[in-house]
């Protein structure tokens, strides 16, 4: 359970869009205004995004492998440990789900001979050193890897540490492209646009590589790219001109896992989810015994937490503090009594304001 002190959300018009965030932003364009450094605290862990850090380690290790630097398990260990330490000196083990699995499969993939990944047909992996920008859409980023043949870019490869598919492969699909997670497909199209902005050539193949080495490739289609570009251009226009309430797309699916939910005035509660969120003012903090505590809110709601003593941030939970509590288990037999889960967070409003949350 994490206790996070948050300021009021600040809105800013972004000067660019990251390919890896675009799909998430399109689902609710208001997120584009919230994605600025002033709101980083909403991500918790002191603004640190541990899964993203592990993703960086995987990318960096596979990058070295693609350039022939990793030829043994020892090479892998050396690069992995070095990059992980740079991300977080104390390491990421225990901080990210599936850490061991991701490390194991990355090693398996990284030590694979180069020729089995790029063939013998003259394909050459090239690291794009600089960040590329498409001025029209404002998309800015760097593809993980571009494969060149005869001096022109022919393929974009993007590495992912999460699941690649929306649903299991099966039937007579064409290379599974339609089944790729939507945001991954959109990311590949953004990279194709960036490659064109730099080389004035579109890559012919767009590929996603999973952490276990699974690779999903499909042909580039110009009409699909044009459709995607149109969507991003409209997003760019909307985000710079519309008021927040016209950008927000509140809903159970959108708001359930949105990091900005605790401070977003448009957020809605998801009553169909097995966890509950609560907003309120702390009336009392009761410390019964054994490091447990019970938070009593002004509306009478009671929230129980086990074993959290020896924490300095507990002083933030003082009577009168406005809080937003996430992912609580309701106890069916005791209405008004809830228990913190392993995924719970307590957001303490720095300005003491508690805004109402609409129900759906
Ligand atoms: S909480 Fe909901 S409405 Fe607010 S930014 Fe997130 S998804 Fe959009």
Boltz pocket constraint, residues with backbone or C-beta under 6 A from the ligand:
constraints:
  - pocket:
      binder: B
      contacts: [[A, 28], [A, 30], [A, 31], [A, 248], [A, 249], [A, 250], [A, 251], [A, 254], [A, 255], [A, 258], [A, 259], [A, 260], [A, 261], [A, 264], [A, 265], [A, 266], [A, 267], [A, 268]]
      max_distance: 6.0
